[in-house]
Amino acid sequence: MIDFRYHLVSIVAIFLALTVGIVLGTTMLQDPLLNTLQSETSQLREQSEDLRAEKDVADQINAGDDQLVGAFAGEMLADQLTGARIVVVEAPGVDDELRAGLTSRIEQAGGTVPGRLSLTDKFLDPEQSAFVNELTDQLAEGVELPRGNAYERAGAELAQVLIAPEEDAEDEEPRDAPADGEDAEEREPALDPEAVLGGFAEGGLLTQHGDVAQRADLVLVLAPAEPFAAAAGEQAQGMEDDTAAPGNAAVLALTRAFDAAAGGAVLAGGTSSIEAGGLLAQARAEEAGFTTVDTAGSTSGDVVTVLALAITLQGRSGHYGIGEGVDNYLPDPLPQPTRPNDSPESDEDSGADPDADSE
């Protein structure tokens, strides 16, 4: 008959066997397992050190490249934007140093920045699109705007007051002044820049800096330092890309309007703008026809942005930088400098006959 003592001995034997098995198992497997883990850790540490060394070398080379570009920037940018007026339109969240660096390079190239517009979060809020559309209509003052969504129409209206029309480049008369012998009623009514810009400012949609109403030759649009927040919930419904940011769509609509009005526009940002959801990433995904630069904020990137402005004024466009879909790091061929004595008027003013043979 099996009694309690038998059960107790059996249980003790079982636990003793388990203990012996664990001891034997750990003793036999401990050294090989530890050796393998130590070897893999050592390899990973060596790889990490190699990558860190490569990064340090790359950083030093990049710093040297920036110093080299900075040393020759004056020669590279000389007369590239002579007499050109560039108005800056910036999205919320633009880096101050990026803006200041680009402004300095534009002036170094002979251009001027009469002023800039800072868009507000309210402007880009999709829930405010109806208000943007209504205000655009109120400020149109009888001027017919193209059809489209709120931001396309607002962009067309802003383009009319920011960009100098072609006839202003040839005549010194204001755009809304009738020419000799022309009935004022026959001319298409023009928008009042101060009224339009003031209306958008009072509506909390933008902020003016400088003399923005002084008509410009070209618009430089600046992307935010960090991508806009992606759409969520109801905002994403009906959008082609559920992860797209509503702010991107609004800024790109404005940029397309500036591009159409001026025959070109430039959208510039730092490398963060080509990350997932970035403004330039979306512009290139949509195969935008205006010029883009994704390295602004660095020494070489600022120089490339000014060269991009120069080719845009000369009727060319492209995508430059390091992101997907770029044509090159910088325009190729480079733009030709525009010097005052290269203009046709210089020959007339000097009294020289451009067709006369030199003796």
C-alpha positions as CSV (number, residue, x, y, z in Angstrom):
1,M,0.0,0.0,0.0
2,I,1.3,3.4,-1.0
3,D,1.6,5.6,2.0
4,F,2.4,9.3,2.6
5,R,6.1,8.6,2.9
6,Y,6.2,7.2,-0.6
7,H,4.6,10.4,-2.0
8,L,7.0,12.6,-0.1
9,V,10.0,10.7,-1.4
10,S,8.7,10.9,-4.9
11,I,8.2,14.7,-4.7
12,V,11.6,15.2,-3.3
13,A,13.1,13.1,-6.1
14,I,11.3,15.2,-8.7
15,F,12.5,18.5,-7.3
16,L,16.1,17.1,-6.9
17,A,16.1,16.0,-10.6
18,L,14.9,19.5,-11.7
19,T,17.6,21.1,-9.6
20,V,20.3,18.9,-11.1
21,G,19.0,19.5,-14.6
22,I,19.0,23.3,-14.2
23,V,22.5,23.3,-12.7
24,L,23.9,21.1,-15.5
25,G,22.0,23.0,-18.2
26,T,23.3,26.4,-17.0
27,T,26.8,25.2,-16.5
28,M,27.0,23.7,-20.0
29,L,25.3,26.5,-21.9
30,Q,26.5,29.5,-19.9
31,D,29.9,29.9,-21.5
32,P,28.9,29.5,-25.2
33,L,25.9,31.8,-24.8
34,L,27.9,34.5,-23.0
35,N,30.7,34.3,-25.5
36,T,28.2,34.7,-28.4
37,L,26.6,37.8,-26.7
38,Q,29.9,39.3,-25.9
39,S,31.1,38.9,-29.5
40,E,28.0,40.5,-31.0
41,T,28.2,43.4,-28.5
42,S,31.8,44.0,-29.4
43,Q,31.0,44.0,-33.1
44,L,28.1,46.4,-32.6
45,R,30.3,48.7,-30.6
46,E,33.0,48.7,-33.3
47,Q,30.4,49.5,-36.0
48,S,29.0,52.3,-33.9
49,E,32.5,53.8,-33.4
50,D,33.2,53.5,-37.2
51,L,29.9,55.2,-38.0
52,R,30.6,58.0,-35.5
53,A,34.0,58.5,-37.0
54,E,32.5,58.7,-40.5
55,K,29.9,61.2,-39.3
56,D,32.6,63.4,-37.7
57,V,34.6,63.4,-41.0
58,A,31.4,64.2,-43.0
59,D,30.6,67.1,-40.6
60,Q,34.1,68.5,-41.0
61,I,33.8,68.3,-44.8
62,N,30.4,69.9,-44.8
63,A,31.7,72.7,-42.5
64,G,34.6,73.2,-44.9
65,D,32.3,73.3,-47.9
66,D,30.2,76.0,-46.2
67,Q,33.3,78.0,-45.4
68,L,34.4,77.7,-49.1
69,V,30.9,78.7,-50.4
70,G,30.8,81.6,-47.9
71,A,34.2,82.9,-49.0
72,F,33.1,83.0,-52.7
73,A,29.4,83.8,-52.3
74,G,30.0,87.4,-53.2
75,E,31.5,86.5,-56.6
76,M,28.8,83.8,-57.2
77,L,25.9,86.1,-56.4
78,A,27.2,89.4,-57.9
79,D,24.5,91.1,-60.0
80,Q,22.3,88.0,-60.0
81,L,19.3,89.9,-58.8
82,T,20.2,93.5,-59.7
83,G,17.2,95.7,-59.2
84,A,14.8,92.8,-58.5
85,R,12.2,93.2,-55.8
86,I,11.5,90.0,-53.9
87,V,8.6,89.9,-51.4
88,V,8.7,87.1,-48.9
89,V,5.6,85.1,-47.8
90,E,6.2,82.8,-44.9
91,A,4.2,80.0,-43.4
92,P,3.7,79.8,-39.6
93,G,6.8,78.4,-37.9
94,V,9.5,79.7,-40.2
95,D,13.0,79.8,-38.7
96,D,14.1,83.4,-38.0
97,E,17.7,82.6,-38.9
98,L,16.7,81.0,-42.2
99,R,14.7,84.1,-43.2
100,A,17.5,86.5,-42.1
101,G,20.1,84.5,-44.0
102,L,18.1,84.5,-47.3
103,T,17.3,88.2,-47.0
104,S,21.0,88.9,-46.6
105,R,21.9,86.8,-49.6
106,I,19.2,88.5,-51.8
107,E,20.6,91.9,-50.9
108,Q,24.1,90.6,-51.6
109,A,22.9,89.6,-55.1
110,G,21.7,93.2,-55.8
111,G,18.0,92.6,-55.0
112,T,15.8,94.1,-52.3
113,V,13.1,92.7,-50.0
114,P,10.6,95.6,-49.6
115,G,8.6,93.6,-47.1
116,R,7.1,90.2,-46.1
117,L,3.9,88.6,-45.2
118,S,3.6,86.1,-42.3
119,L,0.6,83.8,-42.7
120,T,-1.2,82.9,-39.4
121,D,-2.5,79.6,-38.2
122,K,-6.0,81.0,-38.7
123,F,-5.3,81.4,-42.4
124,L,-4.3,77.8,-42.8
125,D,-7.0,76.4,-40.5
126,P,-9.4,74.4,-42.8
127,E,-12.3,75.3,-40.5
128,Q,-11.6,79.0,-41.5
129,S,-11.7,78.4,-45.2
130,A,-15.3,79.7,-45.5
131,F,-14.2,82.9,-43.7
132,V,-11.2,83.2,-46.0
133,N,-13.4,82.9,-49.1
134,E,-15.9,85.4,-47.8
135,L,-13.3,88.0,-46.9
136,T,-11.6,87.5,-50.3
137,D,-14.9,88.3,-52.0
138,Q,-15.4,91.4,-49.8
139,L,-12.0,92.8,-50.7
140,A,-12.2,92.1,-54.4
141,E,-14.2,95.3,-54.9
142,G,-15.7,94.2,-58.2
143,V,-12.6,92.6,-59.6
144,E,-13.4,89.2,-61.0
145,L,-11.3,86.4,-59.4
146,P,-10.7,83.0,-60.9
147,R,-12.7,80.1,-59.8
148,G,-11.3,77.6,-57.3
149,N,-11.2,76.9,-53.6
150,A,-10.8,79.6,-50.9
151,Y,-7.0,79.5,-50.9
152,E,-6.7,79.5,-54.7
153,R,-8.9,82.6,-54.9
154,A,-7.2,84.3,-51.9
155,G,-3.8,83.6,-53.6
156,A,-5.0,85.1,-56.8
157,E,-6.1,88.2,-55.0
158,L,-2.9,88.6,-53.0
159,A,-0.8,88.0,-56.2
160,Q,-2.5,91.0,-57.8
161,V,-1.5,93.3,-55.0
162,L,2.0,91.9,-54.3
163,I,3.3,91.4,-57.8
164,A,4.0,94.2,-60.3
165,P,2.1,93.7,-63.5
166,E,4.2,93.7,-66.7
167,E,2.9,97.1,-67.8
168,D,4.3,98.7,-64.6
169,A,7.8,97.5,-65.6
170,E,7.5,99.6,-68.8
171,D,5.5,102.6,-67.6
172,E,6.0,104.8,-64.6
173,E,2.3,105.4,-64.3
174,P,0.4,103.6,-61.5
175,R,-1.4,100.5,-62.6
176,D,-4.8,102.0,-62.0
177,A,-4.1,105.2,-63.8
178,P,-5.6,105.4,-67.4
179,A,-3.1,105.9,-70.2
180,D,-3.3,109.0,-72.5
181,G,-6.5,108.9,-74.6
182,E,-7.9,105.9,-72.7
183,D,-11.2,106.0,-71.0
184,A,-10.8,105.0,-67.3
185,E,-14.0,103.1,-67.5
186,E,-12.6,100.8,-70.2
187,R,-9.8,99.6,-68.0
188,E,-10.3,96.7,-65.7
189,P,-10.6,97.9,-62.1
190,A,-7.5,97.3,-60.0
191,L,-7.3,96.2,-56.4
192,D,-6.1,98.6,-53.7
193,P,-3.0,96.9,-52.2
194,E,-3.3,98.6,-48.9
195,A,-7.0,97.8,-48.6
196,V,-6.6,94.1,-49.5
197,L,-3.5,93.6,-47.3
198,G,-5.1,95.6,-44.4
199,G,-8.3,93.5,-44.7
200,F,-6.5,90.2,-44.4
201,A,-4.5,91.6,-41.5
202,E,-7.6,92.8,-39.7
203,G,-9.2,89.4,-40.3
204,G,-6.2,87.8,-38.4
205,L,-5.1,85.9,-41.5
206,L,-1.7,87.5,-41.9
207,T,0.8,90.0,-40.6
208,Q,2.6,92.6,-42.7
209,H,6.3,93.5,-42.2
210,G,7.8,96.4,-44.2
211,D,6.3,98.0,-47.3
212,V,4.6,94.9,-48.8
213,A,2.4,97.1,-50.9
214,Q,5.4,98.1,-53.0
215,R,4.9,95.8,-56.0
216,A,7.5,93.0,-56.3
217,D,8.9,91.2,-59.2
218,L,8.8,87.8,-57.6
219,V,7.6,86.0,-54.5
220,L,9.7,83.8,-52.3
221,V,7.6,81.4,-50.1
222,L,9.2,80.0,-47.0
223,A,8.3,76.6,-45.6
224,P,8.0,76.0,-41.8
225,A,10.9,74.6,-39.8
226,E,8.8,71.6,-39.0
227,P,6.1,69.9,-41.1
228,F,2.5,70.9,-40.5
229,A,0.4,68.5,-38.4
230,A,-1.3,65.9,-40.6
231,A,-5.1,65.9,-41.0
232,A,-7.1,63.8,-38.7
233,G,-10.7,62.7,-38.4
234,E,-13.2,64.8,-40.4
235,Q,-10.4,67.0,-41.8
236,A,-9.0,64.0,-43.7
237,Q,-12.2,63.0,-45.3
238,G,-12.4,63.8,-49.0
239,M,-8.6,64.4,-49.2
240,E,-6.6,62.4,-51.7
241,D,-4.0,61.7,-49.0
242,D,-5.4,60.9,-45.6
243,T,-2.0,61.9,-44.0
244,A,-1.7,65.2,-45.8
245,A,-1.5,68.4,-43.8
246,P,-4.2,71.0,-44.6
247,G,-1.6,73.7,-44.1
248,N,0.4,72.2,-47.0
249,A,-2.6,72.5,-49.4
250,A,-3.2,76.1,-48.4
251,V,0.4,77.2,-48.9
252,L,0.8,75.4,-52.1
253,A,-2.4,77.0,-53.5
254,L,-1.0,80.4,-52.7
255,T,2.4,79.5,-54.3
256,R,0.7,78.4,-57.5
257,A,-1.2,81.7,-57.6
258,F,2.0,83.6,-57.2
259,D,3.7,81.5,-59.9
260,A,0.9,82.2,-62.3
261,A,0.9,85.9,-61.7
262,A,4.6,86.5,-61.9
263,G,5.6,83.8,-64.4
264,G,7.5,82.0,-61.6
265,A,7.8,81.6,-57.9
266,V,10.2,79.9,-55.5
267,L,9.3,77.7,-52.5
268,A,12.3,77.2,-50.2
269,G,12.7,75.4,-46.9
270,G,15.2,73.4,-44.9
271,T,15.8,69.6,-45.1
272,S,12.9,69.0,-42.7
273,S,10.5,70.2,-45.5
274,I,11.3,67.0,-47.5
275,E,10.5,64.6,-44.6
276,A,7.2,62.7,-44.6
277,G,4.4,65.2,-44.6
278,G,6.7,68.1,-45.4
279,L,5.7,71.0,-47.6
280,L,8.3,70.6,-50.3
281,A,7.8,66.8,-50.3
282,Q,4.2,67.3,-51.2
283,A,4.9,70.0,-53.8
284,R,7.3,67.6,-55.6
285,A,4.9,64.7,-55.2
286,E,2.3,66.9,-57.0
287,E,4.9,67.8,-59.7
288,A,4.6,71.5,-59.0
289,G,5.6,73.8,-61.8
290,F,7.3,76.4,-59.6
291,T,10.9,76.2,-58.3
292,T,11.7,74.5,-55.0
293,V,14.9,74.4,-52.9
294,D,15.2,72.1,-49.9
295,T,18.5,73.2,-48.4
296,A,17.7,76.7,-47.3
297,G,19.1,77.7,-44.0
298,S,22.7,76.4,-44.8
299,T,25.4,78.6,-46.3
300,S,25.3,76.7,-49.6
301,G,21.5,76.3,-49.5
302,D,21.0,80.0,-49.2
303,V,23.2,80.7,-52.2
304,V,21.3,78.0,-54.2
305,T,18.0,79.7,-53.3
306,V,19.2,83.0,-54.6
307,L,20.4,81.3,-57.8
308,A,17.0,79.7,-58.0
309,L,15.4,83.2,-57.8
310,A,17.7,84.4,-60.5
311,I,16.8,81.6,-63.0
312,T,13.1,82.1,-62.2
313,L,13.4,85.7,-63.1
314,Q,15.0,84.5,-66.4
315,G,12.0,82.3,-67.2
316,R,13.4,78.9,-65.9
317,S,12.3,76.6,-63.1
318,G,13.5,73.5,-61.4
319,H,13.8,71.5,-58.1
320,Y,17.1,71.8,-56.3
321,G,18.7,70.3,-53.2
322,I,19.0,66.7,-51.9
323,G,15.5,65.4,-51.7
324,E,13.6,63.0,-53.9
325,G,12.7,64.4,-57.3
326,V,15.4,67.1,-57.5
327,D,17.0,68.1,-60.8
328,N,20.3,68.9,-59.3
329,Y,21.9,70.4,-56.1
330,L,21.9,73.8,-57.9
331,P,20.7,75.2,-61.2
332,D,22.6,74.0,-64.2
333,P,23.5,76.0,-66.2
334,L,23.9,78.8,-63.7
335,P,22.0,82.0,-64.3
336,Q,23.8,84.9,-66.1
337,P,24.4,88.0,-64.0
338,T,22.2,91.0,-64.8
339,R,24.3,94.1,-64.8
340,P,22.9,97.6,-65.4
341,N,25.1,98.2,-68.5
342,D,23.6,95.0,-70.0
343,S,20.2,96.6,-70.5
344,P,19.1,98.0,-73.8
345,E,18.5,101.4,-72.2
346,S,22.1,101.8,-71.3
347,D,23.0,102.0,-75.0
348,E,20.3,104.6,-75.7
349,D,21.3,106.7,-72.7
350,S,24.9,106.7,-73.7
351,G,24.0,108.0,-77.2
352,A,25.9,105.1,-78.8
353,D,24.6,103.4,-81.9
354,P,24.4,99.7,-81.0
355,D,24.5,98.8,-84.7
356,A,27.5,101.0,-85.6
357,D,30.7,99.1,-86.4
358,S,33.7,99.8,-84.2
359,E,36.6,101.4,-85.9
